[in-house]
Amino acid sequence: ECDWYTRSDYVYLEFIELAERENSLSHLETLIIGGKVF
């Protein structure tokens, strides 16, 4: 279970980093969409 959380957090951070790099979403929008995806 701990491994799953660690892995999901890593993917989530990568998702945010990618979105911010693309500059297509605001940080808040990224959190909202990320919350729905994960």
Backbone as a printed PyTorch tensor [residue, N CA C, xyz], in Angstrom:
tensor([[[  0.8400,  -1.2030,   0.0000],
         [  0.0000,   0.0000,   0.0000],
         [  0.8710,   1.2480,   0.0000]],

        [[  1.9240,   1.2270,   0.8010],
         [  2.8370,   2.3740,   0.8520],
         [  3.4920,   2.5770,  -0.5120]],

        [[  3.8550,   1.4740,  -1.1520],
         [  4.4860,   1.5710,  -2.4620],
         [  3.5260,   2.1910,  -3.4680]],

        [[  2.2470,   1.8470,  -3.3510],
         [  1.2550,   2.3850,  -4.2830],
         [  1.1430,   3.8880,  -4.1210]],

        [[  1.1000,   4.3470,  -2.8730],
         [  0.9930,   5.7880,  -2.6270],
         [  2.2400,   6.5070,  -3.1260]],

        [[  3.3950,   5.9410,  -2.8730],
         [  4.6360,   6.5700,  -3.3210],
         [  4.6510,   6.6710,  -4.8420]],

        [[  4.2280,   5.6220,  -5.4760],
         [  4.2200,   5.5930,  -6.9370],
         [  3.2070,   6.5780,  -7.5000]],

        [[  2.0240,   6.6370,  -6.9090],
         [  0.9900,   7.5500,  -7.3990],
         [  1.4210,   8.9990,  -7.1970]],

        [[  2.0950,   9.2830,  -6.0810],
         [  2.5770,  10.6440,  -5.8310],
         [  3.6000,  11.0390,  -6.8890]],

        [[  4.4630,  10.0990,  -7.2580],
         [  5.4820,  10.3720,  -8.2670],
         [  4.8230,  10.6880,  -9.6070]],

        [[  3.8440,   9.8830,  -9.9930],
         [  3.1310,  10.0940, -11.2560],
         [  2.4070,  11.4240, -11.2250]],

        [[  1.8060,  11.7480, -10.0640],
         [  1.0600,  12.9990,  -9.9210],
         [  1.9820,  14.1940, -10.0820]],

        [[  3.1720,  14.1180,  -9.4780],
         [  4.1240,  15.2200,  -9.5920],
         [  4.6040,  15.3650, -11.0330]],

        [[  4.8070,  14.2450, -11.7030],
         [  5.2200,  14.2850, -13.1050],
         [  4.1180,  14.9130, -13.9580]],

        [[  2.8690,  14.6120, -13.6220],
         [  1.7250,  15.1590, -14.3460],
         [  1.6850,  16.6700, -14.2050]],

        [[  1.8900,  17.1610, -12.9850],
         [  1.8830,  18.6010, -12.7290],
         [  3.0440,  19.2710, -13.4560]],

        [[  4.2200,  18.6380, -13.3790],
         [  5.4080,  19.2120, -14.0230],
         [  5.1910,  19.3320, -15.5290]],

        [[  4.6120,  18.3060, -16.1200],
         [  4.3590,  18.3160, -17.5590],
         [  3.3660,  19.4150, -17.9210]],

        [[  2.3010,  19.5300, -17.1490],
         [  1.2730,  20.5350, -17.4230],
         [  1.8440,  21.9420, -17.2990]],

        [[  2.6680,  22.1500, -16.2760],
         [  3.2560,  23.4760, -16.0800],
         [  4.2610,  23.7880, -17.1800]],

        [[  4.9870,  22.7690, -17.6280],
         [  5.9630,  22.9740, -18.6990],
         [  5.2400,  23.3540, -19.9900]],

        [[  4.1220,  22.7030, -20.2480],
         [  3.3320,  23.0050, -21.4440],
         [  2.6410,  24.3480, -21.3020]],

        [[  2.4910,  24.7840, -20.0500],
         [  1.8730,  26.0800, -19.7560],
         [  0.4610,  26.1660, -20.3400]],

        [[ -0.2280,  25.0400, -20.3780],
         [ -1.5770,  25.0090, -20.9320],
         [ -2.6320,  25.0360, -19.8300]],

        [[ -2.1880,  24.7750, -18.6030],
         [ -3.1190,  24.7710, -17.4830],
         [ -2.5510,  25.5740, -16.3290]],

        [[ -3.4160,  26.1840, -15.5730],
         [ -2.9770,  26.8560, -14.3570],
         [ -2.7330,  25.7810, -13.3090]],

        [[ -2.0350,  26.1180, -12.2300],
         [ -1.7440,  25.1480, -11.1830],
         [ -3.0350,  24.6110, -10.5800]],

        [[ -4.0120,  25.4830, -10.3740],
         [ -5.2820,  25.0670,  -9.7800],
         [ -6.0160,  24.0960, -10.6940]],

        [[ -6.0440,  24.3980, -11.9770],
         [ -6.7080,  23.5120, -12.9360],
         [ -6.0220,  22.1520, -12.9620]],

        [[ -4.6980,  22.1620, -12.8440],
         [ -3.9450,  20.9180, -12.8250],
         [ -4.3310,  20.0820, -11.6250]],

        [[ -4.4740,  20.7290, -10.4610],
         [ -4.8490,  20.0120,  -9.2500],
         [ -6.2480,  19.4210,  -9.3820]],

        [[ -7.1570,  20.1800,  -9.9640],
         [ -8.5360,  19.7100, -10.1260],
         [ -8.5810,  18.5080, -11.0660]],

        [[ -7.9440,  18.6450, -12.2180],
         [ -7.9280,  17.5540, -13.1940],
         [ -7.1720,  16.3560, -12.6220]],

        [[ -6.0370,  16.6160, -11.9700],
         [ -5.2530,  15.5400, -11.3730],
         [ -6.0660,  14.7970, -10.3280]],

        [[ -6.8700,  15.5380,  -9.5630],
         [ -7.6960,  14.9110,  -8.5420],
         [ -8.7230,  13.9770,  -9.1580]],

        [[ -9.2060,  14.3330, -10.3520],
         [-10.1970,  13.5000, -11.0240],
         [ -9.5360,  12.2820, -11.6560]],

        [[ -8.3480,  12.4950, -12.2210],
         [ -7.6380,  11.4090, -12.8910],
         [ -7.1490,  10.3780, -11.8830]],

        [[ -6.5610,  10.8680, -10.7840],
         [ -6.0100,   9.9600,  -9.7860],
         [ -6.9320,   9.8510,  -8.5880]]])
